[in-house]
């Protein structure tokens, strides 16, 4: 900042400035007598300047400079002084006018203050400025204006916590906003709606920003969020769920009934004042009272022939009804045994049921089950067709004919729940249908199976993609042939515009249109940085015409939606009541949004020439893309030369650069003409290719040179970077592509029935019946969700008919490979449910 050495006042100078001002005002001074006729007040020479406008405190938002203004009259000159130093006169913007009412000169001066000027003394002292005005009589100083850099931290110092409160009780939610300048304002939201204490006096916001609900009402149940905002930004805390429950109350006793034939009268009351709600306690005590009548009040009856005949007739009718009931039960059981003979045997609740011809492995915790399988039952055979008993048109709600051709007639034998079939035959039959012609024909990335009401699981190995079909998701009496496949991006027209980018593989499960009683769970990888403040993440679904539709916006899910998505650090679980083709698409809200890229290095496994190639792959950090690259390199004979690295690639419009350095010049040289290679930003962010790669061609000066040491750098311009330190022997070091970086999944691609789940079917039913009912002390499904760290999905679970079942479905998805059923038993015991003891059976009892 330019500084003035300092204005000075001298008698002669003041006289000259006065003459200049008089000329400016249009007054000609030719003598003393003419001065007296000027329009100026006679006492002008005695006036000190006074300020009409003084500089005010200002805040610098981001990099936007602020303007300080000072206006004074009568003033011959005005200068600003900032932090004790004069601002250079060239930095002043001066405007001179005349006050028409007083004819006094008015002078206005403006200066600009930038963020860089304030940051020079940031932390040492506050930056301040004031203006000094001169007149012919003297000087005056304005008030000081303080200039501060505005900001608002991201993290709340204290966030509201979830609470369960009885109706009519007081609720207090605490909130301490993030540090900020200027001090942030705080408002509260309930279910995204702003709370206004003026319109609803039941709410009160204290001076330290806490929210008080004076008298809890049922309508106050919801998700409460503390919002802090200032001129820089707006921050939201994590939502806290407030549950208002109602304890039941008895109504008044009814009047006593007349004395009955049993010489007793009774009266009743109901638990309706109020009725228990949202987990409140039921009424304690009896709802029915009886009292013996006195002998005079008892009705007198005389036994006779008519009474005997009546009793005989009643006995005869009862016998007939009993016989009829027995016949109906026998007929029903015979029909049901014939209907389900193709899918279940007497031990179906404790043995595997797999559609693929793969022997199920012995469960790790099989000794924990109290319901023991029938070890003598090893094979169940059924001669006939699986489809003959079911109408194909009733299986799928579509009008264009059957989705799949029926299985060929003949005999199918089920051994321990396995159905042997050819995946290639299934894919060819599926692709023959008009709707499925666009599906991938890649058998290696397709899984299918046949399922009934016991549910099951489909998995595409080494892709992180699976489909869980919970028990009872398929209606009883129905058998569905379901597939799961991953699509290639280049085969689909997934529209991406502006800042949108694909965050997950494109996954198809179907057939679409099947009727489901409960949501299935589709699991797949995703590559965002999971900071929802940076993203607007949408779930897209392809309709029957092939167009893509937005069906869900993360963070704005409704309980009535047929979809719900749980986003984790590297994966997402999609609850869906419909099958179809899905993909996650993210739209960055600002340049801080980043997606994870996996960087993988390959080279030639064998090199007999002077040239040696190093290939650097840049791909979305999802297992399906990594699997495709590994399979392609296996065919090329490539090998991994270093561990994969993760790079956060930001939406900053900057390209990705790759370079190689520090090679021993005596033995190696690079054939790259430029200093680096570059991948355009839009090829990575909006491109249709699943992976991109650059090749560095090196040349060794002698065939005897086998040791290679160098640094290979990958970085985003003005962003994050990764460096590979390479030191290996190109002739000896060989790391197979199916090493520990590609975990080979040898489990079955399709599991049906109990073998697909950690929790046995009957035990699962016991847990659900025990925890679904609200418990006054909270020992129900809500505590189970908290113990399993799933409380952020509490509103979704509460919207389901069986919240416990939805929680167990999600637990099955997250713990299929490494789940320990004993840990779940420990959680049940911690909740205080005796049913948890069914897990804890010693080896000697099994």
N, C-alpha and C positions, 0 to 999 in steps of 0.2 A: 504494500500500500504506500502510495506516495504521501509524503508528509510536508507540511508548510513549516518553514523555519520559525514563523511566528508573526502574526500581524502586529503592527506598531502604530501608535497614535501620537501625532505631533500637531502642534497648534497650526502650523502652516498647512499641513496636509489636511486637517479638518476644514480649513477655510476653502481649500481647493475642492474637496469633496462636496462641500455645501454649494459652491458655484456650479459644479457638474450636475448636482441634483436639481438645482433651480432651472438649469437649462433643460434637463430631462422633463421637468414639470411644465415647461412652456412659459417660464417667467424670465423676462430680460431685465437684468440689473444694470442700469446706467448710472446710478448714483444712489445716494442714501435715501433721497426722497422717493425714488421709485420702489425701493424695497418695501416701504411702508404700504404701498398700494397692492402688493402681492396678495394672493389668495390664502397664503399660509397664516396660521394663527400667530398672534404676536408673541406668544410664549413658546414657540416651537424650539427655539434654541435652548430652552430650559428642560425639555422633555427627555426622559430616559426611555430607551426602547422597552416595549413590553410584548410578550409573545401571544400571538393569536392561535398558533398551533405549535405544540411541543412534541418531540419524538416520543413514541410509545414503545413498550416492550414488544418484541417480535420473536417468532420461532421460525427456524429454518427447517423446512420439510424436504428431506432427501437432498437434492442438489440445487434447489430453487433459491436464488438470492432474495433478500428482503430490501425494501426501500424505507429510508428514514426521512421524514419531512419536518422542516422547521419554518415558521412564518412569524415575522415580527414587524412592528411599526412604532414609531418612525425608526428606521434602521438604514444606515449607510453601507454596512457590510455585515455578513453572517458567515461564520466558519464553524465546521464540526470538529470536535476533539473526541477521539476514541482511545480509551485506556490511557489517557494522559498525553497523547501525542496528537498534533494537528494533522488533519487530513489535507492532502495537497489540494490547492485551489482548482487544479484541472479536473479533480474528481467530483467537484460540486456542479450541480445543475441549478442555475440561478434564473428566477423569474421575477421581474420588477413590475409593480403596478401602483396605482394610486387609489386610496380609499375615497370614493366619490362623496361620502358623507362628511369626512373631516379634511379632505384634501391632503392627508398625510401620506408619505411614501410607504409602500408595503413591499417587503422583500421576502421571497420564498426560496428556500434552498433544499435540494434533495440529494442524498447520496445512496449508493448501493453497497450492501454488505454481503459478501459471499461466504460459503461454508468454509473455504480454505482459510480465510482471514480469522474466523472464529476458532478453527481447529488448531491454529498456531499457538494459542494460549490455553487450549482446552485442558482442564484438570488443574491448571495453576491458579486461575482466577476467572471470575465471570467477565464476559466481554460486554463493555458498556460504551455508550456514546452520548454526548450532549452537545448542544450548539451554543455559541457565544455570539451575541448581537451587539454592534456598536452604533452609537449615534454621536452627534456633536457634543453631547453632554457627558456620556460615559458608556459603560457596558453592562450587559445583563446575561446571566447563564440560565439555560433551561434546565428542566429536570433530566435526570439520567434515564436512558432507555437501555434495557438489558436485552441482549440478543443471545438466544440459546438454541442449540441443535435439538430438534424434536425427535423422539424415538419411543418405541413401545416394545418391551421384551416379549418373548413368546410364551414363556412358562409362567403359569399362575403360582404365586407363593403358597396359596391354599385353595383347594378346590372343594366344591360341595360333595358330601358323601350320601349314599343311599340310606333311606330310613323307612321303617314301618311304624306307623303311629295309629293309635285308636282314634276313632272319630271324636270330634269335639276337643281333642287335645291340641296343645300348641306345638308347632313345628319350627325349628330354627335351622337354617342352612347357612353355613359359613362360607365366605369367599374373600380372599385377599388377592386383588388384581396384580398383574405384572407391573414391574417398575416402569415408569414412563415419564416423559417430559413433553408437553404439560401433563399434569396429573390426570390419569384416565378417568373418564366417567364410567359408571357401572350401571348396567340394567340387567334384569332377570327375565328369562324366558321359560315358559312352560309349553312343552311340545311345540317349540319354535315360535310361539306367539309371545309378544312382549307383555309383561305384567305391568299394569298401571295401577299403583296404589290409590290414585285419585278416583278412578272409576270403581275399584273394588277395595273398600276399606278393610277387608279381611286380611289384606297383605300389607306389610310394613317393611320398608328398607331402612336399616339403621345407618348411623353416621359412618360406621366402619364397614359398610357395604353388605352386611348380612341380611338375608331374607327371613322374615318371621311371618308364619301363617298363624294368625291369632287363634283361630278355631277351625280345626281341620274338618273339611267336608269331603264327601265321596268324590265330588267333582274336582277336588284338588289332587287326585291321583294323577301322576304323569311324570315326565322326564323334565327335570329342572336344569337349566344351564345359566351359568354366570357369564355375562358378556362385558368385556372392557374395551373402551374405544377412546381414541383421541384423534387429533388432526392427522396422525401418521397412519394408523392401522386400526383394525378391529380384531380382537381375539376372543375365542370361545373356550370355556373350560369343558372338561368332560362332563357329560350329563349324569345327574344323580337321580335315580328312580325313587320317588316317594309313593309309598303304597299306604293308602288310608283304608283300614279294615274296620268292620262293624261287628261288635259282639251281639249275639242274639239276645232278645228279651221276650219274656212271656206275655201273652195277652191275658185278659181277665178270664177266670173260670166261667165256663158256661153253666147254665142252670142244670140242676139235677134232673136226670131223665126219669120217666115213670118207672115204677117197679116192674121188672120183667118176670118172665116165667121161671127164671132161676132164683127168684126172690132177692134180686140185687138191682141197685140203681147206680148210675155212673154219671160223671161229668168230665169235660175235657178242656184243654187250653192249647194254644198254638204258639210256636216260636216265631212270631211275626211282628213284634213291637220292640225293636225292629227285627227284621230277618237278618241272620248272620251273612256277611258278605266279604269278599276279597280276603279270605283267610281268617276271618274273625271266629271267635269261640261260639260253639253251639250252646243253646240254653241248657242249664244244669237242672236236673230234677225230672219228675214224672209229668207226662203230658195227659195222663188218664188216671182218674181216681174212681174207685168203686166202693159201694157201701151196702151192707146187708139191710134189707128192709125189715120193718117190724112185722110180726105175724099178722096183724090186722091189714097191712098193706099188700101182702103176698096174694096173688090171684089164686082162687080156689079152682082146682081141676078135679074132675071125676073120671076115673078110668072106666072104660066100657068096651063094647065090641067094636065101636067105630074107631077107637084109638088103636086097638090091636091090628085092625085091617090097615090103618094108616102106616103103622110101623113096618108091617110086612111088605107093603108096597114100596116104601122107601128103601128097604134092604134089597129088594129085587132090582130096583132101578140102579142102585149103587153097584151091584154085581155086573149088570149089563154094561154100564159105563166103564168099569174096570177092564172087562174083557175086550171091549172095543179099543180102549187105549193101548192094551198090550198088542193087539193086531196092528194098529197104526205104527207103533214103535218098531215092530219087527219088519214091516214093509219098508219103512224109512231107512233102517240100518242096512237092509239088503241093497237098496238103490244106492245109498251113499258108498257102500263098499265097492260096488261095481263102478261108480263114477271116479273114485280116487285110487283105484287099484293101479293105475299107470303112473302115479306120482308119489305114492307114500305107502309104507308098510307099517307094521306094528311098532317098529323102533325108529320111526322117522324123526322124532324129536331129539334123538341122541346119536344118530349116525349121519354120515355125509350124504350129500345129494349133488353130484357134480355132472354137468352136461358134457364136459370134455373128458376124454378117456385118459385121465391122469390120476394116479393113485394119491389120495389125500394123505398128507403127512399127519403123524400123530400129534394131537394138540399138546402144546407145551405144558398146559395146566390141566390135563385131563383128570388127574387125581383129585381135582378140587370139586368135581361134580358129585352131588349126592344122588342124582338120578342116573343109575348105572345102565349102560347099554346092554342089550341082549346079545352076548358074545356068541351064542349059538346060531344067530341069524346072520348069514353072510351073503346070501344072494336072494333077490326077489325077481322073478321073471314074470313078464306079462306078454301074452301073445295077442297081437291085434294092432290097431293103429292108434297113435296118440291123438289124432284129430277127429276120429269118427264120432265121438260123443259130443262134440262141440260145434256149434254153428259158426262158421268163419265170419259171417257178416255181423254177428254179435260181438265179436272179439275186438274190432276196431271201429270207431265211430267215423267212418268215411263212406262216401257215396259213389266213389269211382271204382268199385269192385274191391276184391281182397288185396291187401298190401303185399302179401306173400303167397306164393303158390303153396297149396297144402303139401304136406309131406307125402311121399309115395306110399301107397297102401302096401301093407305087408306086416311083418312082425318086427317089433323092436324090443330088445331085452335090456332091462335096467339092472345093473349090478352095483349094489351099494350106492344107488343114486346117480350113476354115471350114464350119460348118453353119448355114444360114439358117433361122430359125424365128421365130415371133411370141411374145413374152413373154406377152401377154394370153391367147393360146391355151393356153400351158403352164399358167398359173395356173388357168384355168378347168378344164382337165383334171385338175389336181392336186386342186383343191378338191372335185371330184366324188367322190373316194374318201372313205370313211367316216371314216378316221382324220384326214384333212387338212381337214375342214370348218371347223375352228377356226383355220386358218391365215389370215394376213393376205392380203387381195385387193389390196393396194397394189402395183401393178406397179413403181412408182418405187423401192420399197424391197425389191425381190425380184430376185435374180439366179439364173440356172440355166445348166447346160451339160451336154454329153455327154462322158464321159471314159473312157479305157481305162488300161492299165497305165503309160502314160507320165505320168499325173497331170495336174495343172493348177491353176488358181486361179479362185475366184469372189470378186468384190468388189462391195459396194454403195457407189456413189460418195458421197463427202462424209460418210460415217458412221464411218470408222475400222474398219469391220467387213469382214473377209475370211476366206476359207477356203482354205488351202493343202492340196492333195492331192499328196503327194510321189510321185515315181516308185516303182513297185512297190507302192503302197498298195492299188491295185485289182488283184486277181489277173489274171494273163495269161489272155486268152480271154474276159474279162468286159468289158461296156460298161455303165456306169451313167449314168443321167440324174439329176443331183444339183442340188438347189436350196439357196439361202441367202436368208433373209428376217429382217427385224427386226420384232418384235411391239410393239404398243402396250400399255403397262402397264394402261390402263383396260379393255382387252379380255381380260385374263387375271386369274385369281384366284390371285395369288401371295401366300400367307399370310405376313404379317409380324407378329411378336408381340414385345412388350416393347421392347428396345433395338435391334431389327433394322431395317435399312434397305437399300434396293436400291442397289447400287454400280455396276451395269452395265446396258446394254440387255438385253432378253430376246431372244435370238437362236435361230432355228430353222434347222437344216440337216438334210437328209435325202435320200431317205427313210430312216426308222429301219429297222434290221434288215439292212442290206446288209453283206456280208462284206468286211472290210478286212484286208489282210495287215500293214499298218503304221499307226501313228496319223496322223490328219490334224491340222492345226493351225488352230484357230479364234482369230482375233485380234479384240479389241474393246476399247473404252475402259472405264476404271473411274475412279471419282471419290473413292476413299479417300485419306487422307494417307499411305498405304503404311507406316505404323508398326505392325508386327504386334504390338508390345507393347500397343497400344491396342485391337486388334480380334481377334475370332474370325471369320475370313472363310470362308464355306462356298460351295462350288459346288453349285447345285441343278439337278436334271434332272427334266423332266416325263415321267412314265411313260405307258403306253398308255391307262390309265384317266383321265388328266388330272391325277392327283395329283402333288405335288412331293416329291421325295426328296433328302436330303443324300447326295451321292456323294463329296465330298472336303472335308476340312478343311485349310486352308492351314497349312503348317508341320508337318503330320503325315502327309505322303504316304508311301506304301509303293511299293517297286519293282514289286510285283505288281498294283498298282491299274491299271485301264484308263484312268485320267485323271491328268494332271499339269499344274499351272498355274504359269506363270512370271509373277510380279507385278512390273510396272515402275511408274515414277512416275505415268504417265497411262494406261497400257495393260496388258493382260494377254494372254498367249498360252496357249491351252488345247490340250494334246496329248490327243487322245481317240481311242480305238479303236472308238467307237460314235458314230453320228449321232443327233441328237435336239434338244430344246429346252433351252437352258441359260441360267442367270443367276447372277451373283455377289451374295450377300447377306452383309452384314456385321453382326455383333452387337458393339456397343461394350462393352468390359470396364470402362471407367470414363469419367468425364466429359471426359478429355483427348482422346478419339477425335473426329476431325473429318472431314467430307466436304467436297469442293470444290463450291462453287456458282458458276455463271457468271452474272454480272449484265450484262444487255444493255438499252440504252435505245433506244427508237424514238419517233418523233413523226410527225405528219401531214406528208406530202410537200407538200401544198398547203393553205393556210388562207385562206379568204375571209371568215371571221366573226371576231368578237372573241374567241371561245373557242379555246384551243389545248391539245391533249392531249399529255402525255408518258407513255409506257407503259414501266414498268420490269419486265422479266422476270427471275425467279429460277428457275434450272433446274440440274439436275445437270450437272457439267462433262464432258459427253460430246458427241461430234460429231453423233450421230444426233438428239438433242433440239434442238441448235442449228440443224441443217438444217431440222427441222420448223418451228421458230419463224420462220426466215428465209423459208421458202416461204409460210407463212401471212401474214407481213407484206408479202411481195411482192404477194399477192392483195389485201391491204387498201390497198395504195399507201403503205405506211410507208417510213421511211428511218432508217438509223442516225444517231445524233447524237453518239456518242462510242465509243471503243474499249471492248470488253467488259472487265470487271474480275473477278478471282477472289476469292472470300470463303471462308474456312475456317469452316464452320458446325459447332459443337461439340454434343455430346450433353449439354447442360447444362439441358435442359428450358426454356430461355429462348426467347422469340419473336423474330422478325425484324421490325425497325422500319425505316420509310422516311419521310424528311422532306425538305422543300425549303426553302432559306434564301437570304438575301442577294439577293432580287430587287429591282430598282429600283422602289420604291413609287410613284414618280411615273408609271410607265408600265404596271406589271403588278401584279396581285394574285392570290392563290390562292383558289380557291373551296372549299378543304378546310376544314371547320369545326374539326376537331381539329388538334393540333400535329403529329401524325404518323399514318401508317397502319401497321398491324401484321398480319403473317402468322403464325398460330399455329405453334408448334414442331412439333406432330404432323402438320400438313399437309405440312411439308417432309420430316420424318424418316420418317414411316410412310405418307404419302399415296400415293394411286394415280394422281394426275395427274402427267404428265411435266414440266409446267412451271406456274408460278404467276406472276401479274402483278398489279401495282397501277397505277392510272391517276391521274395528277395533272392536274386540269383547271385551267388558268390562264386569266386573262382580261386582255386588254390594253385599256387605256382608250381607245385610238384605233386605227383601221385603219391609220394611217400608221406605227405602231410595229412595227418588224420585228426590231430587235436584242434579243436575250434573253441575259442573263447571270444565273447563279444557281449555287448549290451544292446538289446532290442527294446526300443521305447515306443509306447503307444499312448497318445494323449489327445485330448480335445483342446483346440486352440482356446486360450484363456480359460481353461478348465482343468479337470482332474486328469492324471496320467498314471500309467503303470510301466514298470521297467522289468524286463526279463534278463537275468544274468545267466548267460549260457556258458557252460564249460563241460564239453563232452567229447568222446571219441566217435567219429562218424563211422568207423569201421566196426567197433566192438559194442558200443552202448546201443542197446535195442530195448525199447519199452513197448510191449504189445499194446495195440489200441484197446483191448478189452482188459486193461489193467484196473487198478483200484479206482480210477477216475470214472469208469463206467461200471457201476455195480450191476452185475448180471443177475437178473430176477428170474429164478427158476420156478417160481410158484405158478400154480395153474392160472390160466387167463380167465377162466370162468368157474365160479363156485356157486352152488345152489344149495338152499336149505341151511341147516345148522352149521355145516362145515365152513360157511362164509362168515361166521360171526364168532367173536370171542365169548360172548355171553350166551349160554344155552337158552333156548326158546322159553321153556317153562319158568326158569329163574328170572328171565326178563319180564315175564308177565307178573310174577310176584312183586318185583321191584316197582313196576308201574302202578299196580293196584295199591301198593303201600305208600307211595310218594305223591301220587296225583291228587289225592284228597288234601285240601288245605289243613295245615296244623297251626294252632294258635301260637306255638313257640317257634314257628318257622322251620320245624324239622320235616320239611317236605321237599318238593322238587326245586324250590328256590335255593335251599341250602345246598342241595346236590350241585346245582349250577355254580354256586359260589366256590364250593370245594374243588370243582374241576376247572375253575378259572374261566367260566363261560358266562359270568354275570352280565357282560355287556350286551348279550343277546336275550336278556330276560323278557323284554316285551314280545319278541318273536315266539319264545317258548310259551308264553302265557296265552298267545292267540291260538294255540293248538288244542285239540280235544284231549290229548294226552301229552302234557309238557314233558313228563319224564321220558316218554318214548322218543321224543325229538332230541332230548339231551343224550340219551344212550346211542341214538343213531350217529350223532356227531362224534361221540367218544369212539364208536366203532371205526369211523373213518380215520380219525387221528391216530388210533392205536392198533391198526390191523396187523402191521408187521412187528411192532415192538411193544404191544400192549401187555400189561401184567394184570390179570384178573384179580390177583390178591390185593393190588393197590386199590381197585374199585371196591373190594370187600372192606378194606380198611376205612375208606371214605364212608361206606354205609354204616359201619360200626361207629364211626365218629359222629355221624348224624344221630345215632341212637336207635336205629331200627334193628330189631332182633332178626329180621329176615336176612341180614348180612351174614349171619352165622352159617347159612347154607353153603357158602363158599369154602369155609374153613373146615375141611375134612382131612384127617390125617391119612398118610399113605396106607397104613394098616387097615383102614376102614374101606378102602377102595377095592 
